[in-house]
């Protein structure tokens, strides 16, 4: 084979790989919406996902071995996007809540899938519990600065994570009114938690 043919083959392989990756991403994005809108893992079939994506089940099986495999990939994609939105380049900080809220506004189905549907599914609860535990651990470092008691620091970090998740969920359900005010109000609620754990009786 000549160098020209070799180069053409490599170019074709590269385009094929990019096409496959783009198709996989399109399937994951569509599946996120299907799973969230139809009620989670159990009520949603592969036919539902294929229909929403405008493809056949055969094409779906070229990318994912089973519905469970697809759902796992959907949850991992959402969790990774949430992590990126909350951490940025500086870890957890004042940018975290605005980042999470912007991500949730851009992909409300992914947010609801993680914290409403998957969080209630026995077979997937462990993954969401781990995601939540990582969020709590990150906030616990800040909570330790607000109180001398480890128990109260842990309590405060858990409560703060709940406030953030439920605050964003309620904001989505309300139709996403005034994102700037929503961010400020959620941050004020979290500040209230940190003030509570630092309060001396």
C-alpha positions in Angstrom: 0.0 0.0 0.0 1.4 3.4 -0.9 1.8 6.2 1.6 -1.1 8.1 -0.1 -3.4 5.1 0.5 -2.1 4.7 4.1 -2.8 8.3 4.8 -6.3 8.1 3.3 -7.1 5.0 5.3 -6.0 6.8 8.5 -8.1 9.8 7.6 -11.1 7.6 7.0 -10.6 5.8 10.3 -10.3 9.1 12.1 -13.6 10.4 10.6 -15.3 7.1 11.4 -14.1 7.4 15.0 -15.3 11.0 15.3 -18.6 10.0 13.8 -19.0 7.2 16.2 -18.2 9.4 19.2 -20.6 12.1 18.0 -23.4 9.5 17.5 -22.7 8.1 21.0 -22.9 11.6 22.5 -26.1 12.2 20.7 -27.6 8.9 22.0 -26.5 9.8 25.6 -28.0 13.2 25.4 -31.3 11.9 24.0 -31.4 9.0 26.4 -31.0 11.4 29.3 -34.1 13.2 28.3 -36.0 10.0 27.7 -35.1 8.4 31.0 -35.9 11.6 32.9 -39.2 12.3 31.2 -40.5 8.8 31.3 -39.7 8.2 35.0 -36.2 6.7 35.3 -34.7 3.3 34.4 -37.6 0.8 34.8 -40.4 2.7 32.9 -38.1 3.5 29.9 -37.4 0.9 27.2 -34.6 0.8 24.7 -37.4 1.3 22.1 -38.3 4.6 23.8 -34.7 5.8 23.6 -34.2 4.6 20.0 -37.5 6.3 18.9 -36.4 9.6 20.6 -33.0 9.4 19.0 -34.4 8.6 15.6 -32.4 5.4 15.3 -33.1 1.7 15.4 -32.4 -0.6 18.3 -29.7 -2.2 16.1 -27.8 1.0 16.0 -28.3 1.5 19.7 -26.7 -2.0 20.4 -23.7 -1.0 18.4 -22.9 1.5 21.1 -24.3 -0.1 24.3 -24.6 -3.7 25.3 -27.9 -3.3 27.2 -30.3 -0.8 28.8 -28.3 -1.1 32.0 -25.1 -0.3 30.2 -26.7 2.7 28.5 -28.2 4.0 31.8 -24.9 3.7 33.6 -23.2 5.7 30.8 -26.0 8.3 31.0 -25.5 8.7 34.8 -21.7 8.9 34.5 -22.0 11.5 31.8 -24.3 13.6 34.0 -22.2 13.2 37.1 -19.0 14.2 35.2 -20.7 17.3 33.8 -22.0 18.2 37.3 -18.5 17.8 38.7 -17.0 20.0 36.1 -19.7 22.7 36.6 -19.2 22.7 40.4 -15.4 22.6 40.6 -14.0 24.4 37.5 -10.3 24.9 37.9 -10.3 25.9 41.6 -12.2 23.0 43.3 -15.2 23.8 45.4 -15.8 27.5 46.1 -18.1 30.5 45.6 -18.4 29.6 41.9 -19.8 26.1 42.7 -23.4 26.9 43.2 -23.7 29.3 40.2 -21.9 26.7 38.1 -24.3 23.9 39.3 -27.3 26.1 38.7 -26.2 27.1 35.1 -25.6 23.4 34.3 -29.0 22.4 35.7 -30.6 25.2 33.7 -28.9 23.9 30.5 -29.7 20.3 31.1 -32.6 20.0 33.6 -33.3 16.4 32.6 -29.8 15.4 33.6 -30.1 17.1 37.0 -33.5 15.5 37.7 -32.3 12.1 36.5 -29.4 12.2 39.0 -31.2 13.6 42.1 -34.8 12.7 41.6 -35.0 9.4 39.6 -31.7 7.5 40.1 -31.5 8.6 43.7 -34.7 6.6 44.4 -33.7 3.5 42.4 -32.3 0.7 44.5 -30.1 -0.7 41.7 -28.5 2.7 41.1 -28.8 4.4 44.5 -25.2 3.5 45.4 -23.8 5.6 42.5 -25.8 8.6 43.5 -25.0 8.2 47.2 -21.3 8.2 46.2 -21.8 11.4 44.2 -23.5 13.0 47.1 -20.9 11.8 49.6 -18.2 13.4 47.5 -20.1 16.7 47.5 -20.5 16.4 51.3 -16.8 15.7 51.8 -15.9 18.8 49.8 -18.1 21.0 51.9 -17.1 19.4 55.1 -13.6 20.9 54.8 -15.3 24.4 54.8 -17.7 23.4 57.6 -14.7 22.4 59.8 -13.6 26.1 59.7 -17.0 27.2 60.9 -17.3 25.0 64.0 -14.9 23.1 66.4 -17.2 20.1 66.5 -16.7 17.4 63.9 -20.2 16.1 64.4 -21.7 19.5 63.6 -19.4 20.0 60.7 -20.6 16.7 59.2 -24.2 17.6 59.9 -23.8 21.0 58.3 -22.1 19.7 55.2 -24.9 17.2 54.7 -27.6 19.8 55.2 -25.8 22.3 52.9 -25.7 19.7 50.1 -29.4 18.9 50.6 -30.2 22.7 50.5 -28.3 23.1 47.3 -29.8 20.1 45.5 -33.4 20.8 46.7 -33.0 24.5 46.1 -32.0 23.9 42.5 -34.7 21.3 42.0 -37.4 23.6 43.3 -36.1 26.4 41.1 -36.3 24.1 38.0 -39.8 23.1 39.0 -40.8 26.8 39.4 -39.8 27.5 35.8 -36.3 28.8 36.4 -37.2 32.3 37.5 -34.4 34.9 37.6 -31.2 32.8 37.8 -29.1 35.5 39.5 -31.6 35.8 42.3 -31.9 32.0 42.5 -28.1 31.7 42.9 -28.1 34.4 45.6 -30.9 32.9 47.6 -29.5 29.4 47.5 -26.1 30.8 48.6 -27.8 32.7 51.5 -29.5 29.5 52.6 -26.2 27.7 52.6 -24.6 30.6 54.5 -27.4 30.1 57.1 -26.4 26.5 57.5 -22.8 27.5 58.2 -23.9 30.2 60.6 -26.0 27.6 62.4 -23.1 25.2 63.0 -20.9 28.0 64.2 -23.5 29.3 66.7 -22.5 28.9 70.3 -25.5 28.2 72.7 
